[in-house]
Amino acid sequence: MKRGCKRRQVIVRLSSAYTCDKNKMALRHGQQCRWKHMREKRSWEEFVRASEWFRDMEEEKWKKIWRGGRLVGSALFLLSMFFVGRAVGYVQQVVASSSTEGTVVMEAENWGLGFGKAGTQPTGNTSAAELAKYDAYYIGDAGEKTIYLTFDCGYENGNTGTILDALKKHDAKATFFVVGHYLESAPELVKRMAEEGHTVGNHTYHHPDMASISSKEKFQEEMDGVAKAYQELIGEEIAPYYRPPQGKYSKENLQMAQELGYHTFFWSLAYVDWNVDDQPSHEEAFEKLLGRIHPGAVVLLHNTSRTNAEILDELLTKWEEMGYHFGTLEEIVTD
């Protein structure tokens, strides 16, 4: 074989080997660079143009590698979002706050009841014994057929006068938990409550979600606003009874109220009477209020309910016929 031919064969072999090694190097280099380019969020076309090493590779193979990397990245992103969502949900349930004594964790709750056999006392989602640690109550003595009437007063719409008439007829005393707006907009009715021997309690000035308030200063502002307005209107101190708006509370809130000298009162009997645009019928009201009455019941009614105003006289009569009489919250506190 001529020397020139041998030389060409050697060059071809070296060229083939070089091409093979070049392809292997490209593959390795591509695997190393792939995630780098993904992090930089480059498009597929930019990825290919990034190095001349890829010009001889089969484009479809590299597209598959690219697409696979994007799928893995998407899966990791979705998984991370899942755990972030779980974490956010937990934070919404447990509110971390700072107090003058350090950092505390406030676990907000909504007051709730569980009813058993008719005529028996319901259970609360916090026991009476636990509430008593904070001078808080929701029910009276199980051995006494006493009913404690309470009304939450957010605003006046013409029903409170009729309610007061029915209470006066039966010589039944009630506690009216009022907000700041009620004191300002219905002062004559508040004066009548006091004059006829009823108790006026504190329902906060602005009716906020008190469980979301971690600052004792802010908590006290809500309470003091009502107390001051009542003092100016009646000339006497408001009764030291507090009802959390919407029954939302935390144990830290109960302690704040206790430190301010208040007794917190929840309830052991209520029904959906607050929606003025969808009032229950008389039959529905009697079914709930007669069927679930029990000894020591702290009954929550709303003064804005037309149904309550219309049935209260008859309701009190029926309760009396069942052997019940009416007491005051003071009796629960002093027992």
C-alpha positions in Angstrom: 0.0 0.0 0.0 1.3 3.4 -0.9 2.4 5.7 1.9 -0.3 8.3 1.0 -3.1 5.7 1.3 -1.9 4.6 4.8 -1.7 8.2 5.9 -5.3 8.8 4.8 -6.5 5.6 6.7 -4.8 6.8 9.9 -6.4 10.2 9.6 -9.9 8.6 9.0 -9.4 6.4 12.1 -8.2 9.2 14.2 -11.1 11.3 13.0 -13.6 8.6 13.8 -12.1 8.1 17.3 -12.1 11.8 17.9 -15.8 12.1 16.8 -16.7 9.2 19.1 -14.9 10.7 22.1 -16.3 14.1 21.2 -19.9 12.7 21.4 -19.2 11.1 24.7 -17.8 14.3 26.1 -20.8 16.2 24.8 -23.1 13.8 26.6 -21.2 14.1 29.8 -21.0 17.9 29.4 -24.7 18.1 28.6 -25.7 16.2 31.8 -23.5 18.6 33.9 -24.9 21.7 32.2 -28.6 20.7 32.0 -29.6 21.8 35.5 -27.5 24.9 35.2 -29.4 26.0 32.2 -32.7 25.1 33.7 -31.9 27.3 36.8 -31.2 30.2 34.4 -34.7 29.5 32.8 -33.3 29.5 29.3 -35.5 28.2 26.5 -34.7 25.0 24.6 -33.2 27.0 21.7 -30.9 28.9 24.0 -29.9 25.7 25.6 -28.8 24.2 22.2 -27.0 27.3 21.2 -25.1 27.5 24.5 -22.2 25.4 23.2 -21.0 24.2 19.9 -20.6 20.8 21.4 -24.3 20.1 20.7 -24.4 20.9 17.0 -23.7 17.3 15.9 -25.9 15.7 18.5 -29.4 14.3 17.7 -31.7 17.2 18.7 -34.6 15.0 19.7 -32.5 13.1 22.3 -31.6 16.3 24.0 -35.2 17.6 23.9 -36.2 14.5 25.8 -33.5 15.2 28.4 -34.8 18.8 28.6 -38.4 17.8 29.0 -37.6 15.2 31.6 -35.8 17.8 33.6 -38.7 20.2 33.4 -41.1 17.4 34.7 -38.9 16.8 37.6 -38.6 20.5 38.4 -42.4 20.8 38.2 -43.0 17.9 40.5 -40.5 19.3 43.1 -42.3 22.7 42.9 -45.7 21.2 43.4 -44.5 19.2 46.3 -42.9 22.2 48.0 -46.1 24.2 47.5 -48.1 21.4 49.3 -45.9 21.6 52.4 -46.0 25.4 52.3 -49.8 25.3 52.2 -49.9 23.0 55.2 -47.6 25.3 57.1 -49.7 28.3 56.3 -52.9 26.5 57.4 -51.3 25.7 60.7 -50.1 29.3 61.3 -53.7 30.5 60.6 -55.0 28.2 63.4 -52.2 29.1 65.9 -51.5 32.8 66.2 -48.1 33.6 67.7 -48.1 36.8 69.7 -45.9 38.7 72.1 -46.9 39.7 75.6 -45.2 41.7 78.3 -44.0 38.5 79.9 -42.6 37.0 76.7 -43.9 35.1 73.7 -47.2 33.3 74.0 -49.2 31.1 71.7 -52.9 31.9 71.4 -55.2 29.1 70.3 -58.5 30.6 69.1 -61.7 28.7 69.7 -65.4 29.1 68.9 -67.8 28.4 71.7 -69.8 25.2 70.9 -72.3 22.9 72.6 -73.2 19.2 72.5 -76.7 18.2 73.5 -77.8 14.8 74.9 -81.1 13.7 76.3 -83.9 16.3 76.5 -84.0 18.2 79.7 -80.3 17.5 80.5 -77.5 20.0 80.5 -75.3 20.1 77.4 -71.6 19.9 77.4 -69.4 22.8 76.2 -66.2 22.4 74.1 -64.5 23.6 77.3 -65.6 22.2 80.6 -67.2 24.3 83.3 -64.4 23.4 85.7 -61.8 24.6 83.2 -63.7 27.9 82.5 -64.1 28.5 86.3 -60.3 29.0 86.5 -60.8 32.2 84.5 -64.0 33.3 86.2 -65.9 32.1 83.1 -69.2 30.3 82.9 -71.7 28.9 80.5 -74.2 27.1 82.8 -75.7 27.2 86.2 -76.6 24.5 88.8 -77.9 21.3 87.4 -80.0 20.7 90.4 -82.0 23.9 90.1 -84.7 24.6 87.5 -83.4 28.1 87.0 -83.2 30.0 83.7 -80.8 32.9 83.2 -81.9 35.1 80.4 -79.3 37.1 78.4 -79.7 39.3 75.3 -76.9 40.4 72.9 -77.6 43.9 71.7 -75.6 45.0 68.6 -78.1 47.6 67.4 -81.7 48.6 67.7 -84.4 47.8 65.2 -87.6 48.2 67.2 -87.9 44.9 69.1 -86.2 45.7 72.4 -89.2 47.6 73.8 -91.5 44.6 73.3 -88.9 42.3 74.9 -88.7 44.6 78.0 -92.5 44.6 78.2 -92.6 40.8 78.3 -89.9 40.6 80.9 -91.7 43.1 83.1 -94.9 41.2 82.9 -93.2 38.1 84.2 -91.0 39.9 86.7 -88.1 38.3 85.0 -84.7 40.0 85.1 -82.2 39.6 82.2 -78.7 40.7 81.3 -78.3 42.8 78.2 -74.8 42.6 76.7 -74.3 45.9 74.7 -71.8 47.2 72.3 -70.6 50.9 71.9 -73.0 51.6 69.0 -76.0 50.5 71.0 -75.1 52.8 73.9 -74.8 55.7 71.5 -77.9 55.0 69.3 -80.4 53.7 71.9 -79.6 55.5 75.2 -83.3 55.6 76.3 -83.6 51.8 76.1 -80.4 51.3 78.1 -81.8 53.7 80.7 -85.0 51.7 80.8 -83.0 48.4 81.3 -81.3 49.9 84.3 -84.4 51.4 85.7 -86.4 48.2 85.5 -83.7 46.2 87.4 -82.0 44.5 84.5 -78.2 44.0 84.2 -76.2 45.6 81.5 -73.0 43.7 80.5 -70.0 44.4 78.2 -70.1 43.0 74.6 -67.0 45.1 73.6 -67.1 48.5 71.9 -66.7 47.5 68.2 -67.7 43.8 68.3 -64.5 42.5 66.9 -63.1 39.0 66.9 -61.5 39.2 70.3 -59.6 36.0 69.9 -57.5 37.7 67.3 -56.4 40.4 69.7 -53.2 39.4 71.5 -52.4 42.7 73.1 -53.9 43.3 76.5 -53.8 47.0 75.7 -56.1 46.5 72.7 -58.3 44.1 74.6 -58.7 46.7 77.4 -59.6 49.4 74.9 -62.5 47.4 73.7 -63.8 46.8 77.2 -63.1 50.3 78.6 -64.9 51.9 75.7 -68.2 50.4 76.7 -67.6 50.8 80.4 -66.9 54.5 80.0 -69.9 55.1 77.8 -72.2 53.3 80.2 -70.8 55.3 83.2 -71.4 58.6 81.3 -75.0 57.6 80.4 -76.2 56.0 83.6 -73.9 57.4 86.2 -73.0 53.9 87.5 -70.3 51.3 86.7 -71.3 48.7 84.2 -71.7 45.1 85.6 -68.4 43.2 85.4 -69.9 40.6 83.0 -68.3 40.1 79.5 -69.6 38.1 76.5 -67.1 37.5 73.7 -68.6 38.6 70.3 -69.7 35.5 68.3 -68.4 33.3 71.1 -64.8 33.6 69.7 -62.2 33.4 72.5 -58.8 32.1 73.6 -57.7 31.2 77.0 -55.4 34.2 77.0 -58.5 36.4 76.3 -60.3 34.8 79.3 -57.3 35.6 81.4 -57.2 39.2 80.2 -60.8 39.6 81.0 -60.3 38.1 84.5 -57.3 40.5 85.1 -59.6 43.4 84.2 -62.1 42.2 86.8 -64.7 40.7 84.5 -66.6 37.4 84.6 -67.0 35.9 81.1 -70.3 34.4 80.2 -71.0 32.0 77.3 -74.3 30.2 77.0 -75.9 26.7 77.2 -78.9 27.4 74.9 -79.3 29.5 71.8 -80.7 29.2 68.3 -80.4 30.9 64.9 -82.3 34.1 65.7 -79.8 36.7 64.6 -80.5 36.8 60.8 -83.1 39.6 60.5 -83.7 38.7 56.8 -84.5 35.0 57.6 -86.3 34.8 60.9 -87.4 31.4 62.3 -91.1 30.8 62.5 -92.8 30.7 65.9 -93.0 26.9 65.7 -89.3 26.5 64.9 -88.4 28.8 67.8 -90.6 26.9 70.3 -89.2 23.6 69.1 -85.6 24.7 69.9 -86.2 26.7 73.1 -88.7 24.4 74.7 -87.1 21.1 73.6 -83.6 22.0 74.7 -84.3 23.9 77.9 -82.6 22.4 81.0 -81.8 23.3 84.6 -79.3 26.1 85.0 -79.7 27.2 81.4 -77.9 30.4 80.3 -80.1 31.4 77.4 -78.7 33.6 74.6 -81.2 35.6 72.5 -80.8 38.6 70.2 -82.7 41.8 70.7 -82.9 42.3 66.9 -85.0 39.2 66.4 -88.6 39.9 65.5 -89.5 36.3 66.4 -88.1 36.7 69.9 -90.2 39.8 70.5 -93.3 38.2 69.2 -93.0 34.9 71.2 -91.2 36.0 74.4 -94.4 36.5 76.5 -95.7 33.0 75.5 -92.3 31.5 75.8 -91.8 32.7 79.4 -95.3 31.4 80.3 -94.5 27.9 78.9 -91.2 27.7 80.7 -93.0 28.7 84.0 -95.5 25.9 83.3 -92.6 23.5 83.0 -91.6 24.4 86.5 -88.8 26.9 85.7 -88.1 30.3 87.3 -85.7 33.1 86.3 -82.5 34.0 88.0 -79.6 36.5 87.4 -76.0 36.0 86.4 -75.0 37.3 89.8 -76.4 34.2 91.4 -74.0 32.0 89.3 -71.0 34.1 90.2 -71.8 34.1 94.0 -72.6 30.4 94.2 
